[in-house]
C-alpha cells in the first residue's frame, strides 16, 4: 500500500504534495526538517492523506496533482477528503 498526502504550512498556508509507502515515517521526516523541499516551510500539518494500492499509482496521482499547480483544486481535495482518480 502507498499514500498520497498533502501538508499545509502553519506559517503561510502553502501546500506540499507527496507520496510514500510509510506515511508515519515520512511525516516524521518532514516534522524534523530532514526533507529539503519542506525544511523552509516551518511547522506543517497533515491536511489530507489517501491510500492507494501501489506506490506506482500513488506517484502518478502525486505527479498529476503537482502538474495542476492549482491551489483551488488542492483546497477542494482537502475539503472533500478524497482525490477523484476516475472520470
C-alpha positions in Angstrom: 0.0 0.0 0.0 1.0 3.6 -0.6 -0.1 7.1 0.3 -0.6 10.5 -1.3 -0.5 13.2 1.3 -0.9 17.0 1.4 0.9 19.0 4.1 -0.1 22.6 4.9 2.3 25.2 6.3 1.0 26.7 9.5 3.1 29.8 8.8 1.8 30.8 5.3 -0.8 28.2 4.3 1.3 26.8 1.4 0.7 23.2 0.4 3.2 20.4 -0.2 2.1 17.2 -2.0 4.0 13.9 -1.6 3.7 10.2 -1.8 5.2 7.4 0.3 4.8 3.7 1.4 5.3 4.6 5.0 3.2 7.7 6.0 4.2 7.8 9.6 7.9 7.7 8.8 7.6 10.3 6.1 5.6 12.7 8.3 8.3 12.4 11.0 11.0 13.2 8.4 9.1 16.3 7.4 8.5 17.4 11.0 12.2 17.0 11.8 13.1 19.0 8.7 15.0 16.1 7.1 13.3 16.9 3.8 14.9 19.6 1.8 11.6 20.5 0.0 9.7 21.3 3.2 12.5 22.4 5.5 11.9 26.1 5.0 8.1 25.9 5.2 8.1 26.0 9.0 5.6 24.0 11.0 3.4 21.6 8.9 0.1 19.9 9.5 -1.2 16.9 7.7 -4.2 18.3 5.7 -5.0 15.2 3.7 -4.0 11.6 3.0 -5.4 8.9 0.8 -4.3 5.3 0.4 -3.6 3.7 -2.9 -2.9 0.0 -3.9 0.7 0.7 -5.0 3.5 3.3 -4.9 3.4 3.4 -8.7 -0.2 4.6 -8.6 0.4 7.0 -5.8 3.3 8.6 -7.6 1.2 9.0 -10.8 -1.5 10.7 -8.7 1.1 12.9 -6.9 2.6 13.9 -10.3 -0.8 14.8 -11.7 -1.6 17.0 -8.7 1.7 18.7 -8.9 1.3 19.5 -12.6 -2.0 21.1 -12.0 -0.5 23.8 -9.7 -4.0 24.9 -8.8 -4.5 25.9 -5.2 -8.3 25.8 -5.5 -8.2 22.2 -6.6 -5.9 21.2 -3.7 -8.1 23.0 -1.3 -11.1 21.1 -2.7 -9.4 17.8 -2.2 -8.6 18.7 1.4 -12.2 19.9 1.9 -13.8 16.8 0.3 -11.4 14.3 1.8 -10.6 12.4 -1.3 -8.8 12.5 -4.7 -11.0 11.7 -7.6 -9.0 9.3 -9.8 -11.5 8.4 -12.4 -13.8 10.2 -14.9 
